[in-house]
Amino acid sequence: MVINGVELEELDIFDANTMERYEKAMDKVVKSTQEYKELKGSEIVRKECEVIFKCFNELFGEGTDKKIFGDKINIITCLKAFEELVEQINSKQDELEKLTSKYSPNRAKRRSKK
């Protein structure tokens, strides 16, 4: 998986433990965005970036944030990297849906009528 031009290990999102880590990390990111409304702009940027740094560290191991972002605390870079992560995970989930849709009850029922 490549994020912000940095090669990271592939996340096996089909593994239940990995999926659980991913879901928890995403929940933390979503919840945090609602907590910072009363802060100054620079504080919001710092807090948002820190949450994204933690997300990457939880998913890929401690220090991943430094590999991806270096010492920069740039909200645009963080959001783009986060978007890349989510898009890559979503494409894997789409792959799973394609496989499982072949065996959905509606499809099986339709095929049995033929």
The first five atom37 places (N, CA, C, CB, O) and aatype in JSON, in Angstrom:
{
  "aatype": [12, 19, 9, 2, 7, 19, 6, 10, 6, 6, 10, 3, 9, 13, 3, 0, 2, 16, 12, 6, 1, 18, 6, 11, 0, 12, 3, 11, 19, 19, 11, 15, 16, 5, 6, 18, 11, 6, 10, 11, 7, 15, 6, 9, 19, 1, 11, 6, 4, 6, 19, 9, 13, 11, 4, 13, 2, 6, 10, 13, 7, 6, 7, 16, 3, 11, 11, 9, 13, 7, 3, 11, 9, 2, 9, 9, 16, 4, 10, 11, 0, 13, 6, 6, 10, 19, 6, 5, 9, 2, 15, 11, 5, 3, 6, 10, 6, 11, 10, 16, 15, 11, 18, 15, 14, 2, 1, 0, 11, 1, 1, 15, 11, 11],
  "atom_mask": [
    [1, 1, 1, 1, 1],
    [1, 1, 1, 1, 1],
    [1, 1, 1, 1, 1],
    [1, 1, 1, 1, 1],
    [1, 1, 1, 0, 1],
    [1, 1, 1, 1, 1],
    [1, 1, 1, 1, 1],
    [1, 1, 1, 1, 1],
    [1, 1, 1, 1, 1],
    [1, 1, 1, 1, 1],
    [1, 1, 1, 1, 1],
    [1, 1, 1, 1, 1],
    [1, 1, 1, 1, 1],
    [1, 1, 1, 1, 1],
    [1, 1, 1, 1, 1],
    [1, 1, 1, 1, 1],
    [1, 1, 1, 1, 1],
    [1, 1, 1, 1, 1],
    [1, 1, 1, 1, 1],
    [1, 1, 1, 1, 1],
    [1, 1, 1, 1, 1],
    [1, 1, 1, 1, 1],
    [1, 1, 1, 1, 1],
    [1, 1, 1, 1, 1],
    [1, 1, 1, 1, 1],
    [1, 1, 1, 1, 1],
    [1, 1, 1, 1, 1],
    [1, 1, 1, 1, 1],
    [1, 1, 1, 1, 1],
    [1, 1, 1, 1, 1],
    [1, 1, 1, 1, 1],
    [1, 1, 1, 1, 1],
    [1, 1, 1, 1, 1],
    [1, 1, 1, 1, 1],
    [1, 1, 1, 1, 1],
    [1, 1, 1, 1, 1],
    [1, 1, 1, 1, 1],
    [1, 1, 1, 1, 1],
    [1, 1, 1, 1, 1],
    [1, 1, 1, 1, 1],
    [1, 1, 1, 0, 1],
    [1, 1, 1, 1, 1],
    [1, 1, 1, 1, 1],
    [1, 1, 1, 1, 1],
    [1, 1, 1, 1, 1],
    [1, 1, 1, 1, 1],
    [1, 1, 1, 1, 1],
    [1, 1, 1, 1, 1],
    [1, 1, 1, 1, 1],
    [1, 1, 1, 1, 1],
    [1, 1, 1, 1, 1],
    [1, 1, 1, 1, 1],
    [1, 1, 1, 1, 1],
    [1, 1, 1, 1, 1],
    [1, 1, 1, 1, 1],
    [1, 1, 1, 1, 1],
    [1, 1, 1, 1, 1],
    [1, 1, 1, 1, 1],
    [1, 1, 1, 1, 1],
    [1, 1, 1, 1, 1],
    [1, 1, 1, 0, 1],
    [1, 1, 1, 1, 1],
    [1, 1, 1, 0, 1],
    [1, 1, 1, 1, 1],
    [1, 1, 1, 1, 1],
    [1, 1, 1, 1, 1],
    [1, 1, 1, 1, 1],
    [1, 1, 1, 1, 1],
    [1, 1, 1, 1, 1],
    [1, 1, 1, 0, 1],
    [1, 1, 1, 1, 1],
    [1, 1, 1, 1, 1],
    [1, 1, 1, 1, 1],
    [1, 1, 1, 1, 1],
    [1, 1, 1, 1, 1],
    [1, 1, 1, 1, 1],
    [1, 1, 1, 1, 1],
    [1, 1, 1, 1, 1],
    [1, 1, 1, 1, 1],
    [1, 1, 1, 1, 1],
    [1, 1, 1, 1, 1],
    [1, 1, 1, 1, 1],
    [1, 1, 1, 1, 1],
    [1, 1, 1, 1, 1],
    [1, 1, 1, 1, 1],
    [1, 1, 1, 1, 1],
    [1, 1, 1, 1, 1],
    [1, 1, 1, 1, 1],
    [1, 1, 1, 1, 1],
    [1, 1, 1, 1, 1],
    [1, 1, 1, 1, 1],
    [1, 1, 1, 1, 1],
    [1, 1, 1, 1, 1],
    [1, 1, 1, 1, 1],
    [1, 1, 1, 1, 1],
    [1, 1, 1, 1, 1],
    [1, 1, 1, 1, 1],
    [1, 1, 1, 1, 1],
    [1, 1, 1, 1, 1],
    [1, 1, 1, 1, 1],
    [1, 1, 1, 1, 1],
    [1, 1, 1, 1, 1],
    [1, 1, 1, 1, 1],
    [1, 1, 1, 1, 1],
    [1, 1, 1, 1, 1],
    [1, 1, 1, 1, 1],
    [1, 1, 1, 1, 1],
    [1, 1, 1, 1, 1],
    [1, 1, 1, 1, 1],
    [1, 1, 1, 1, 1],
    [1, 1, 1, 1, 1],
    [1, 1, 1, 1, 1],
    [1, 1, 1, 1, 1],
    [1, 1, 1, 1, 1]
  ],
  "atom_positions": [
    [[0.86, -1.17, 0.0], [0.0, 0.0, 0.0], [0.91, 1.24, 0.0], [-0.98, 0.0, 1.24], [1.84, 1.33, 0.79]],
    [[0.63, 2.17, -0.88], [1.42, 3.39, -0.97], [0.57, 4.56, -0.47], [1.91, 3.64, -2.43], [-0.54, 4.81, -0.96]],
    [[1.12, 5.27, 0.53], [0.45, 6.45, 1.09], [1.43, 7.6, 1.06], [-0.05, 6.17, 2.55], [2.53, 7.51, 1.59]],
    [[1.03, 8.69, 0.42], [1.87, 9.89, 0.31], [3.25, 9.53, -0.26], [2.02, 10.56, 1.69], [4.26, 10.1, 0.14]],
    [[3.26, 8.59, -1.21], [4.51, 8.18, -1.85], [5.36, 7.24, -1.02], [0.0, 0.0, 0.0], [6.48, 6.91, -1.43]],
    [[4.87, 6.79, 0.12], [5.63, 5.9, 1.0], [5.01, 4.51, 0.95], [5.66, 6.44, 2.46], [3.81, 4.34, 1.14]],
    [[5.85, 3.52, 0.69], [5.39, 2.13, 0.63], [5.21, 1.59, 2.05], [6.39, 1.24, -0.16], [6.14, 1.59, 2.86]],
    [[3.99, 1.13, 2.34], [3.67, 0.54, 3.64], [3.24, -0.9, 3.41], [2.56, 1.35, 4.38], [2.9, -1.28, 2.29]],
    [[3.25, -1.69, 4.48], [2.75, -3.06, 4.36], [1.27, -3.03, 3.99], [2.98, -3.85, 5.68], [0.56, -2.09, 4.34]],
    [[0.82, -4.06, 3.3], [-0.59, -4.16, 2.96], [-1.38, -4.47, 4.22], [-0.83, -5.25, 1.87], [-0.97, -5.3, 5.04]],
    [[-2.5, -3.82, 4.38], [-3.4, -4.14, 5.48], [-4.32, -5.26, 5.02], [-4.21, -2.88, 5.94], [-5.01, -5.12, 4.01]],
    [[-4.33, -6.35, 5.75], [-5.21, -7.46, 5.42], [-6.58, -7.16, 6.02], [-4.65, -8.83, 5.94], [-6.93, -7.68, 7.07]],
    [[-7.33, -6.33, 5.34], [-8.61, -5.85, 5.84], [-9.64, -6.97, 5.93], [-9.13, -4.74, 4.95], [-10.7, -6.79, 6.53]],
    [[-9.34, -8.13, 5.34], [-10.25, -9.26, 5.4], [-10.04, -10.1, 6.67], [-10.09, -10.14, 4.17], [-10.82, -11.0, 6.96]],
    [[-8.99, -9.8, 7.41], [-8.74, -10.44, 8.69], [-9.55, -9.69, 9.76], [-7.2, -10.45, 9.04], [-9.5, -8.47, 9.81]],
    [[-10.28, -10.42, 10.59], [-11.17, -9.8, 11.57], [-10.42, -8.88, 12.54], [-11.9, -10.89, 12.36], [-10.92, -7.8, 12.86]],
    [[-9.25, -9.27, 13.0], [-8.5, -8.43, 13.94], [-8.02, -7.14, 13.29], [-7.3, -9.21, 14.5], [-8.06, -6.08, 13.9]],
    [[-7.56, -7.25, 12.06], [-7.12, -6.05, 11.33], [-8.29, -5.14, 11.04], [-6.41, -6.44, 10.02], [-8.19, -3.92, 11.18]],
    [[-9.41, -5.73, 10.64], [-10.6, -4.93, 10.36], [-11.06, -4.2, 11.63], [-11.74, -5.82, 9.82], [-11.46, -3.03, 11.57]],
    [[-10.99, -4.87, 12.76], [-11.38, -4.24, 14.03], [-10.46, -3.07, 14.36], [-11.35, -5.28, 15.16], [-10.93, -2.02, 14.78]],
    [[-9.13, -3.25, 14.17], [-8.19, -2.14, 14.39], [-8.51, -0.97, 13.48], [-6.74, -2.61, 14.15], [-8.48, 0.19, 13.91]],
    [[-8.82, -1.26, 12.21], [-9.16, -0.23, 11.24], [-10.42, 0.51, 11.68], [-9.35, -0.84, 9.84], [-10.46, 1.74, 11.66]],
    [[-11.45, -0.23, 12.07], [-12.71, 0.4, 12.47], [-12.52, 1.29, 13.7], [-13.77, -0.68, 12.77], [-13.06, 2.39, 13.76]],
    [[-11.75, 0.82, 14.67], [-11.5, 1.62, 15.88], [-10.71, 2.89, 15.54], [-10.74, 0.79, 16.92], [-11.01, 3.96, 16.06]],
    [[-9.72, 2.76, 14.68], [-8.92, 3.92, 14.28], [-9.79, 4.94, 13.54], [-7.74, 3.49, 13.39], [-9.66, 6.14, 13.77]],
    [[-10.67, 4.48, 12.67], [-11.56, 5.38, 11.93], [-12.54, 6.07, 12.88], [-12.33, 4.61, 10.85], [-12.81, 7.27, 12.73]],
    [[-13.06, 5.33, 13.84], [-13.98, 5.93, 14.82], [-13.31, 7.06, 15.59], [-14.48, 4.86, 15.81], [-13.92, 8.1, 15.83]],
    [[-12.05, 6.86, 15.97], [-11.32, 7.9, 16.7], [-11.15, 9.15, 15.85], [-9.94, 7.37, 17.14], [-11.29, 10.27, 16.35]],
    [[-10.84, 8.97, 14.59], [-10.67, 10.12, 13.7], [-11.98, 10.89, 13.57], [-10.18, 9.66, 12.3], [-11.99, 12.11, 13.67]],
    [[-13.07, 10.18, 13.35], [-14.38, 10.83, 13.17], [-14.8, 11.56, 14.45], [-15.45, 9.79, 12.79], [-15.25, 12.7, 14.38]],
    [[-14.65, 10.92, 15.59], [-15.05, 11.54, 16.85], [-14.22, 12.78, 17.17], [-14.93, 10.54, 17.99], [-14.74, 13.77, 17.7]],
    [[-12.95, 12.73, 16.85], [-12.06, 13.84, 17.19], [-12.42, 15.12, 16.45], [-10.63, 13.48, 16.89], [-12.25, 16.22, 16.98]],
    [[-12.91, 14.99, 15.23], [-13.21, 16.19, 14.45], [-14.33, 17.01, 15.07], [-13.59, 15.81, 13.03], [-14.46, 18.2, 14.78]],
    [[-15.13, 16.4, 15.91], [-16.24, 17.11, 16.54], [-15.82, 17.8, 17.84], [-17.37, 16.14, 16.82], [-16.59, 18.6, 18.38]],
    [[-14.63, 17.52, 18.34], [-14.2, 18.03, 19.64], [-13.47, 19.37, 19.57], [-13.31, 17.03, 20.29], [-13.31, 20.02, 20.61]],
    [[-13.04, 19.8, 18.41], [-12.12, 20.93, 18.32], [-12.75, 22.22, 17.82], [-11.0, 20.56, 17.43], [-12.03, 23.11, 17.37]],
    [[-14.03, 22.36, 17.9], [-14.7, 23.5, 17.29], [-14.37, 24.84, 17.95], [-16.18, 23.29, 17.34], [-14.46, 25.88, 17.3]],
    [[-13.98, 24.84, 19.21], [-13.73, 26.09, 19.93], [-12.26, 26.51, 19.91], [-14.19, 25.94, 21.36], [-11.9, 27.52, 20.52]],
    [[-11.41, 25.78, 19.23], [-9.98, 26.08, 19.21], [-9.63, 27.04, 18.08], [-9.17, 24.78, 19.07], [-10.41, 27.25, 17.15]],
    [[-8.42, 27.64, 18.17], [-7.88, 28.47, 17.09], [-7.51, 27.58, 15.92], [-6.65, 29.29, 17.57], [-7.35, 26.37, 16.07]],
    [[-7.38, 28.19, 14.75], [-7.06, 27.44, 13.53], [-5.81, 26.6, 13.64], [0.0, 0.0, 0.0], [-5.82, 25.43, 13.25]],
    [[-4.73, 27.16, 14.17], [-3.48, 26.41, 14.28], [-3.63, 25.23, 15.24], [-2.34, 27.33, 14.75], [-3.03, 24.17, 15.03]],
    [[-4.42, 25.41, 16.29], [-4.64, 24.32, 17.24], [-5.46, 23.21, 16.61], [-5.35, 24.84, 18.5], [-5.21, 22.03, 16.85]],
    [[-6.43, 23.59, 15.79], [-7.26, 22.6, 15.1], [-6.39, 21.77, 14.15], [-8.41, 23.28, 14.32], [-6.49, 20.54, 14.13]],
    [[-5.54, 22.45, 13.37], [-4.65, 21.76, 12.44], [-3.76, 20.78, 13.2], [-3.78, 22.77, 11.66], [-3.64, 19.62, 12.8]],
    [[-3.16, 21.22, 14.27], [-2.27, 20.37, 15.07], [-3.03, 19.15, 15.61], [-1.65, 21.18, 16.23], [-2.54, 18.02, 15.51]],
    [[-4.2, 19.37, 16.18], [-4.98, 18.27, 16.76], [-5.43, 17.29, 15.68], [-6.21, 18.83, 17.51], [-5.33, 16.08, 15.86]],
    [[-5.92, 17.8, 14.57], [-6.38, 16.93, 13.49], [-5.23, 16.08, 12.95], [-7.0, 17.76, 12.35], [-5.39, 14.88, 12.73]],
    [[-4.09, 16.71, 12.74], [-2.92, 15.97, 12.25], [-2.49, 14.91, 13.26], [-1.75, 16.94, 11.94], [-2.14, 13.79, 12.89]],
    [[-2.51, 15.26, 14.53], [-2.11, 14.29, 15.56], [-3.03, 13.07, 15.55], [-2.13, 14.96, 16.95], [-2.56, 11.95, 15.74]],
    [[-4.31, 13.28, 15.34], [-5.25, 12.17, 15.28], [-4.94, 11.28, 14.08], [-6.71, 12.69, 15.21], [-4.98, 10.05, 14.19]],
    [[-4.64, 11.87, 12.94], [-4.3, 11.1, 11.74], [-2.97, 10.38, 11.94], [-4.23, 12.03, 10.5], [-2.82, 9.24, 11.52]],
    [[-1.99, 11.04, 12.59], [-0.72, 10.38, 12.9], [-0.97, 9.13, 13.74], [0.23, 11.35, 13.66], [-0.43, 8.06, 13.45]],
    [[-1.8, 9.27, 14.77], [-2.11, 8.13, 15.65], [-2.81, 7.02, 14.88], [-3.0, 8.59, 16.82], [-2.54, 5.84, 15.1]],
    [[-3.68, 7.4, 13.98], [-4.4, 6.42, 13.16], [-3.4, 5.56, 12.37], [-5.37, 7.13, 12.19], [-3.5, 4.34, 12.4]],
    [[-2.47, 6.19, 11.69], [-1.47, 5.45, 10.92], [-0.58, 4.6, 11.82], [-0.61, 6.42, 10.1], [-0.23, 3.48, 11.47]],
    [[-0.22, 5.13, 12.98], [0.61, 4.36, 13.91], [-0.13, 3.14, 14.45], [1.06, 5.26, 15.07], [0.47, 2.08, 14.63]],
    [[-1.42, 3.28, 14.72], [-2.21, 2.16, 15.2], [-2.36, 1.07, 14.13], [-3.59, 2.63, 15.65], [-2.38, -0.12, 14.45]],
    [[-2.46, 1.49, 12.88], [-2.67, 0.52, 11.81], [-1.37, -0.11, 11.31], [-3.36, 1.19, 10.66], [-1.36, -1.3, 10.98]],
    [[-0.3, 0.66, 11.24], [0.94, 0.19, 10.61], [2.13, 0.1, 11.56], [1.29, 1.09, 9.47], [3.21, -0.34, 11.15]],
    [[1.95, 0.49, 12.8], [3.05, 0.42, 13.76], [3.6, 1.79, 14.11], [0.0, 0.0, 0.0], [3.52, 2.74, 13.33]],
    [[4.15, 1.86, 15.3], [4.71, 3.11, 15.83], [5.79, 3.64, 14.89], [5.29, 2.9, 17.25], [6.63, 2.88, 14.4]],
    [[5.77, 4.94, 14.64], [6.76, 5.59, 13.78], [6.32, 5.73, 12.33], [0.0, 0.0, 0.0], [7.0, 6.38, 11.54]],
    [[5.19, 5.14, 11.98], [4.7, 5.25, 10.61], [4.41, 6.7, 10.26], [3.44, 4.39, 10.42], [4.63, 7.12, 9.12]],
    [[3.91, 7.46, 11.23], [3.62, 8.87, 10.96], [4.87, 9.61, 10.51], [3.04, 9.54, 12.21], [4.79, 10.47, 9.63]],
    [[6.02, 9.3, 11.1], [7.27, 9.97, 10.72], [7.7, 9.56, 9.31], [8.4, 9.65, 11.73], [8.24, 10.38, 8.56]],
    [[7.46, 8.3, 8.95], [7.8, 7.85, 7.59], [6.97, 8.59, 6.55], [7.58, 6.33, 7.47], [7.47, 8.99, 5.5]],
    [[5.69, 8.76, 6.85], [4.77, 9.34, 5.88], [4.86, 10.86, 5.84], [3.35, 8.92, 6.18], [4.87, 11.46, 4.76]],
    [[4.93, 11.5, 7.01], [4.81, 12.95, 7.09], [6.1, 13.67, 7.47], [3.75, 13.3, 8.07], [6.17, 14.89, 7.36]],
    [[7.11, 12.94, 7.93], [8.32, 13.59, 8.41], [7.99, 14.41, 9.65], [0.0, 0.0, 0.0], [7.26, 13.95, 10.52]],
    [[8.52, 15.62, 9.72], [8.26, 16.48, 10.87], [7.19, 17.53, 10.57], [9.54, 17.17, 11.31], [6.91, 18.39, 11.4]],
    [[6.61, 17.46, 9.4], [5.57, 18.43, 9.0], [4.25, 18.13, 9.7], [5.36, 18.42, 7.49], [3.9, 16.98, 9.93]],
    [[3.54, 19.19, 10.02], [2.19, 19.08, 10.57], [1.3, 19.91, 9.65], [2.11, 19.57, 12.09], [0.86, 21.01, 10.0]],
    [[1.03, 19.36, 8.48], [0.31, 20.06, 7.43], [-1.04, 19.37, 7.22], [1.13, 20.09, 6.11], [-1.09, 18.19, 6.86]],
    [[-2.11, 20.09, 7.43], [-3.45, 19.5, 7.39], [-3.79, 18.95, 6.01], [-4.48, 20.53, 7.81], [-4.45, 17.92, 5.91]],
    [[-3.37, 19.62, 4.95], [-3.67, 19.15, 3.6], [-2.96, 17.83, 3.32], [-3.27, 20.2, 2.55], [-3.56, 16.9, 2.79]],
    [[-1.7, 17.75, 3.68], [-0.94, 16.51, 3.49], [-1.57, 15.38, 4.3], [0.53, 16.71, 3.9], [-1.69, 14.26, 3.81]],
    [[-1.96, 15.68, 5.53], [-2.57, 14.66, 6.39], [-3.9, 14.18, 5.82], [-2.79, 15.22, 7.8], [-4.16, 12.98, 5.77]],
    [[-4.73, 15.11, 5.39], [-6.04, 14.73, 4.86], [-5.91, 13.95, 3.56], [-6.9, 15.96, 4.64], [-6.68, 13.02, 3.32]],
    [[-4.97, 14.32, 2.71], [-4.76, 13.59, 1.46], [-4.28, 12.17, 1.74], [-3.76, 14.32, 0.56], [-4.73, 11.22, 1.1]],
    [[-3.36, 12.03, 2.69], [-2.87, 10.69, 3.05], [-3.99, 9.85, 3.65], [-1.69, 10.79, 4.04], [-4.11, 8.67, 3.35]],
    [[-4.79, 10.46, 4.49], [-5.93, 9.76, 5.09], [-6.92, 9.33, 4.01], [-6.63, 10.66, 6.14], [-7.44, 8.22, 4.04]],
    [[-7.16, 10.22, 3.05], [-8.05, 9.9, 1.94], [-7.51, 8.73, 1.12], [-8.25, 11.14, 1.03], [-8.27, 7.85, 0.72]],
    [[-6.2, 8.71, 0.87], [-5.59, 7.6, 0.14], [-5.82, 6.28, 0.89], [-4.08, 7.84, -0.06], [-6.15, 5.27, 0.27]],
    [[-5.65, 6.31, 2.2], [-5.86, 5.12, 3.01], [-7.3, 4.62, 2.88], [-5.52, 5.41, 4.48], [-7.54, 3.45, 2.61]],
    [[-8.25, 5.52, 3.08], [-9.66, 5.15, 3.04], [-10.04, 4.63, 1.65], [-10.55, 6.35, 3.42], [-10.77, 3.64, 1.55]],
    [[-9.56, 5.28, 0.6], [-9.89, 4.84, -0.76], [-9.35, 3.44, -1.05], [-9.33, 5.84, -1.79], [-10.02, 2.62, -1.67]],
    [[-8.13, 3.17, -0.58], [-7.55, 1.85, -0.82], [-8.29, 0.76, -0.04], [-6.06, 1.85, -0.44], [-8.5, -0.34, -0.55]],
    [[-8.69, 1.07, 1.18], [-9.45, 0.11, 1.98], [-10.83, -0.09, 1.35], [-9.59, 0.6, 3.45], [-11.31, -1.23, 1.26]],
    [[-11.47, 0.99, 0.92], [-12.79, 0.87, 0.28], [-12.74, 0.02, -0.98], [-13.34, 2.26, -0.05], [-13.67, -0.74, -1.25]],
    [[-11.67, 0.14, -1.76], [-11.57, -0.67, -2.98], [-11.44, -2.15, -2.63], [-10.37, -0.22, -3.84], [-11.94, -3.01, -3.35]],
    [[-10.77, -2.46, -1.53], [-10.69, -3.85, -1.08], [-12.05, -4.35, -0.62], [-9.65, -4.0, 0.06], [-12.42, -5.5, -0.86]],
    [[-12.79, -3.48, 0.05], [-14.13, -3.87, 0.51], [-15.07, -4.07, -0.68], [-14.7, -2.81, 1.46], [-15.95, -4.94, -0.63]],
    [[-14.89, -3.29, -1.73], [-15.68, -3.47, -2.96], [-15.4, -4.85, -3.56], [-15.37, -2.36, -3.98], [-16.31, -5.52, -4.06]],
    [[-14.13, -5.24, -3.52], [-13.74, -6.56, -4.03], [-14.47, -7.66, -3.26], [-12.21, -6.75, -3.92], [-14.95, -8.62, -3.87]],
    [[-14.55, -7.53, -1.95], [-15.26, -8.5, -1.13], [-16.74, -8.54, -1.47], [-15.07, -8.19, 0.35], [-17.34, -9.61, -1.57]],
    [[-17.34, -7.36, -1.65], [-18.77, -7.3, -1.99], [-19.05, -7.98, -3.33], [-19.24, -5.84, -2.05], [-20.08, -8.65, -3.47]],
    [[-18.16, -7.82, -4.3], [-18.35, -8.48, -5.6], [-18.34, -9.99, -5.44], [-17.25, -8.04, -6.59], [-19.15, -10.7, -6.04]],
    [[-17.42, -10.47, -4.63], [-17.35, -11.92, -4.41], [-18.57, -12.45, -3.68], [-16.1, -12.26, -3.62], [-19.13, -13.48, -4.06]],
    [[-18.99, -11.75, -2.64], [-20.11, -12.25, -1.84], [-21.45, -12.07, -2.53], [-20.14, -11.56, -0.5], [-22.38, -12.82, -2.26]],
    [[-21.56, -11.09, -3.41], [-22.85, -10.87, -4.09], [-23.21, -12.03, -5.0], [-22.8, -9.57, -4.9], [-24.38, -12.25, -5.3]],
    [[-22.2, -12.78, -5.45], [-22.46, -13.95, -6.28], [-23.29, -14.99, -5.54], [-21.15, -14.56, -6.75], [-24.0, -15.79, -6.14]],
    [[-23.19, -14.95, -4.22], [-23.81, -15.99, -3.42], [-24.94, -15.46, -2.53], [-22.78, -16.66, -2.56], [-25.33, -16.1, -1.56]],
    [[-25.46, -14.3, -2.88], [-26.55, -13.72, -2.09], [-27.81, -14.56, -2.29], [-26.8, -12.23, -2.49], [-27.99, -15.17, -3.34]],
    [[-28.68, -14.58, -1.3], [-29.92, -15.37, -1.41], [-30.76, -15.01, -2.63], [-30.75, -15.19, -0.16], [-31.33, -15.9, -3.26]],
    [[-30.85, -13.75, -2.97], [-31.65, -13.34, -4.14], [-31.11, -13.94, -5.42], [-31.7, -11.82, -4.25], [-31.87, -14.42, -6.25]],
    [[-29.8, -13.91, -5.58], [-29.18, -14.46, -6.79], [-29.39, -15.97, -6.85], [-27.68, -14.12, -6.83], [-29.71, -16.51, -7.91]],
    [[-29.2, -16.64, -5.73], [-29.38, -18.09, -5.69], [-30.83, -18.47, -6.03], [-28.99, -18.66, -4.31], [-31.08, -19.44, -6.74]],
    [[-31.75, -17.69, -5.52], [-33.16, -17.93, -5.77], [-33.48, -17.76, -7.26], [-34.03, -16.98, -4.93], [-34.18, -18.58, -7.85]],
    [[-32.95, -16.7, -7.86], [-33.17, -16.45, -9.3], [-32.58, -17.57, -10.15], [-32.56, -15.1, -9.71], [-33.2, -18.0, -11.12]],
    [[-31.41, -18.03, -9.79], [-30.74, -19.08, -10.56], [-31.51, -20.39, -10.48], [-29.29, -19.27, -10.07], [-31.53, -21.17, -11.43]],
    [[-32.13, -20.65, -9.34], [-32.84, -21.91, -9.19], [-34.11, -21.96, -10.06], [-33.2, -22.12, -7.74], [-34.62, -23.04, -10.35]],
    [[-34.61, -20.8, -10.45], [-35.81, -20.74, -11.3], [-35.49, -21.07, -12.76], [-36.44, -19.35, -11.21], [-36.4, -21.37, -13.53]],
    [[-34.24, -21.01, -13.14], [-33.85, -21.23, -14.54], [-33.89, -22.69, -14.91], [-32.46, -20.68, -14.8], [-33.59, -23.05, -16.05]]
  ]
}
